Amino acid sequence: MRKIIINNWLHVALLFLVVAFSPSYAADVRTSERIEAAKDSGVWQVAEGETLLDIARTLFPQSSKLQNRFIKDVTGLNFEIFGSVDQNKFKPGVRIKLPDYALSETGIKARKKTEIPKPIIKPSRVPTEKSQPEKTKTTKTKATSKQKKPARATRDNSASERVQQARRSGKIRVAPGENIFRLARLFFPQRPKARQLFIQDVIKLNPEVFNNARINAIPAGAVLKLPSYVWRDDTKRIQERETKPLPDRAQKQPEKDQQTKTDVSDQQEKNKKDEMQQTGLYTDQYMSESELFTIDVGSKEDQLPGRRLLEMEYQYYFNKDDFLGDETEQGLHTRYRRETMNYGELDFELSLSDFTQDDSTQNHEGSDALITIRQTAMPISNDFLLNNALGHQRSSSDPFLHGGYRFRLPTSPMLGYSSDLFSSNQRIQWFAGLTGAYEGVALQQFNDDGGTLIGASYQQELTPNISVGGQISNLQGHEEVADHSSILLAGKYAPSSNIQSHELHFLADDNSNFGIWSDSKYRFTPGMIFRYGAFYIDPDLLWTDADIADDQQGLYLRFDKQGFRNNFSAGYDYFETGIENNAPITSSNHTVYFNNNYRVNRKLTLGVAGSVSQREFTSTENDEQDSWRVNGFVYYRLPLGTSRFEINVSELNSQNPANSRENNRIRWSHDWKTPQRYRLTTELSAENEKLFEDELQQYTASLIYRQEVFDNLTWGATVSVIRSDSDQLGVQDGTSAGVDARWQMSPHWYTSLSANYNETTTDASTSSFFNTDNNVRTDGLWLTVGYAKTSGRPYPNFGIQNGSSGSGGISGVVFFDENRDGIRQVGEKLVQGVVLLLDGRYEARTDNRGRFEYRPVPSGSHHVRLAVEDLPLPWGLDDESPVQVDVRVRQTAEANFPLVRVDQ
């Protein structure tokens, strides 16, 4: 009997596992969880491969009408996404806003009954049958027809929401197809003069948008700053400006007694329009020529092709320390960047600095000049681009060769030359220079250490799944690092870039030292990743002049799961140090850790993290240490702001009592709800730490304040008060204060100032370490005055980008081919004003010499078609198919069109 019961339970458990982990059941559970999460937040997080139609079918599985309406409404609510993203090409994790009916009770019923939820319309606007019982059947039909037109109300509500949101934030995001005139009408629908002022002010506030785009074709998704009278709702200011005369053509007209024919015709047209409106006839709305005005889109320099940037900064830094002495730095940093058509982007940087360090023992003074010239993305062929750099820089680096999840190889500062030649599947790098180190706070100085470093690397993507690469380097004459050569090899295998990948790196020097490390990644779902790897590094392994984490070996495991509400990670680490046979000190460490954040709702978020470690030391005195740590926080939104409460508890137990310690800390910070231009944050913390023969208690109170006084002036301040009580150091009181400000003096000039003050006072009567009262003070000042100007516009490419690099041109002639040989002879006339189309969309016309030209055109294959429908009869083409043209980098391809008589 007992055996039968056990078998039955096993069958039940097996059936539960089959049902619970079957794909359909799991999919239903995930779908239900996603719908509940979206219902709570009002947004839908897109999964990998999911389209807008899939989302509509998930929410409304039985109603195609609801699906169509849902797609239309979601597209309108998320214009910043759908302005540049295809409905079938979402990135995983994108969050889209949902309409109210999609997740309301009405929407839930509609999913079951396949009914379209009716829009909510006020009774005063739509008469009902009860409010007007005397109406005839025809009247009811009209009322019903009004209820079936929610689109206009939806557009009005959407526009009103955009206006209200823009007034709160001071900015507005441009919808697809929207221009500056529509935006002006959105804020001032009945005030034409206010619209003109609004357009002029918005263009001045957003030069980076209107310098590179036509006024009637603003890029979709661009964020425009709005004038202060819009988001402040300062109607008085705009009304005063409306009363002033506008610089339009109306002011330049002659006096009333000298009316021109245009004035008379305009008046006649106005009288005719008024007469038609009185008779109830429909008339088109239009703007007369006198209502137009000229918009200043920038200077001629702003309209030149090729973007330009000029930056200059003067910096002054001063720091005074009672222990370390005084330090002063000042200098000038200049940068000029220019975009070219066929030679990439040119960048020139110059930094001149002067520094002084004065302490109680010695005085250091000096000056330095750093120069760097860069050329980025210069086309070499249709497939390859070249980067060059000359001057102060860092040695070449590549994420594939030098990277890794737990172990990375650093680069070296140097004065020299480097190049980077790359395509879509290959990369070659080489460099040479003098090694050194950068020093300084405000402005860097280069300190030469006498070494010479040369190197080269190569990598290639053999197949879409396999990549290999390698690098060699040689260092000579360094003051601290021995002369050596190193070789680095790397390989990557990724059966599916979105599911799994495996990397292996090998590094060796000419002293027979080597290191090897591997990293692997599995992606089970878009939010679930498992990583693991191992590493071994010899004790004396050398790599250029950089310090690397040598003399260790170990492995790691890590699991990450990211969801809409919950983010969880956990892992295990193991590593050993002192792995050589005669190492004076060796250690082994095991660590298990986890971290979890859970978003309960829009207001409340909880988090907890912890770790447990065990470490064993082997030396002249052996030691074993066990430690644990737990952190937790609560994040909550209140009517008065947002609060975060955090608690940290940790403990380390050691066989040697001198290494044991305990630490407990609590912290509360609150970001107060303030007006838009203000920010106020307060923080309180208390900490207790127990060490060997000592105990420390510390209390801290801090305040952070920021204010945007005007559009071009911002300042902030930070104040902290600290009081600590230690058995050895006694009672110490500390004060830390800082203030900073930034002022945009003009469109191109700006200045910033930062000052700080720190002081610590020790009461000697409570200290066993100090005999007299001790006072330590540090002061600092950092001043910056700068100039920055951008001009020019991007080079307009004609033709479809087909994956190649660089650009060239296409030119040709259209002529009357009298002898039908296809070659222009002397005496054969050229054709003027003929339309040609490049790649079916880019239009050009022949000039008075019959020539046409497209420049720049992306390198690669293109086709040019002549619009034969516009040719005068009896002329045409023998072959009306488009002409295929192959454009090479920095070269001009030729395409000629001979016209022949089609009646012969």
Buried (B, 14 or more C-beta within 10 A) or exposed (E): EEEEEEEEEEEEEEEEEEEEEEEEEEEEEEEEEBBEBBBBBBBBBBBEEBBBBBBBBBBBEEBEEBBBBBBEBBBBBBBBBBBEBEBEEBEBEBBBBBBEBBBBEBBBEBBEEBBBBEBEBEEEEBBEEEEEEEBEEEEBEEBEEEEEEBEEBBEEEBBEEBBEEBBEBBBBBBBEEBBBBEBBBBBBEEBBBBBBBBBBBBBBBBBEBBBBBEBEEBEBBBEBBBBBBBBBEEEEEBEEBBEEEBEBEEEEBEEEEEEEEEBEEBEEEEEEBEEEEEEEEEEEEEEEEBEEEEEEBBEEEBEEEBBBBBBBBBBBBBBBBBEEBBBBBBBBBBBBBBBEBBBBBBBBBBBBBBBBBBEEEEEEEEEBEBEBBBBBBBBBBBBBBBBBBBBBBBBBBBEBBBBBBBBBBBBBBBBBBBBBBBBEEBBBBBBBBBBBEEEBEBBBBBEEBEBBBBBBBBBEBEEEEEBBBBBEBBBBEBEEBEEBBBBBBBBBBBEEEEEBBBBBBBBBBEBEBBBBBBBBBBBEBBBBBBBBBBBBBBEEBBBBBBEBBBBBBBBBBBBBBBBBBBBBBBBBBBBBBBBEEEBEEBBBBBBBBBBBBBBBEEEEBBBBBBBBBBBBBBEEEEBEBBBBBBBBBBBBBEEEBBBBBBBBBBBBBBBEEEBBBBBBBBBBBBBBEBEEBEBBBBBEBEBBBBBEEEEBBBBBEBBBBBBBEEEEEBBBBBBBBBEBBBBEBBBBEBBBBBBBBBBBEEEBBBBBBBBBBBBBBBBBEBBEEBEEEBEBBBBBBBBBBBBBBBBBBEBEBBBBEEEBBBBBBBBBBBBBBBEEEEEBEEEBEBBEEBBBBBBEEBEBEBEEEBBBBBBBBBBBBBBBBBEBEEBEEEBBBEEEEBBEBEBBBBEBBEBBBBBBEEEE
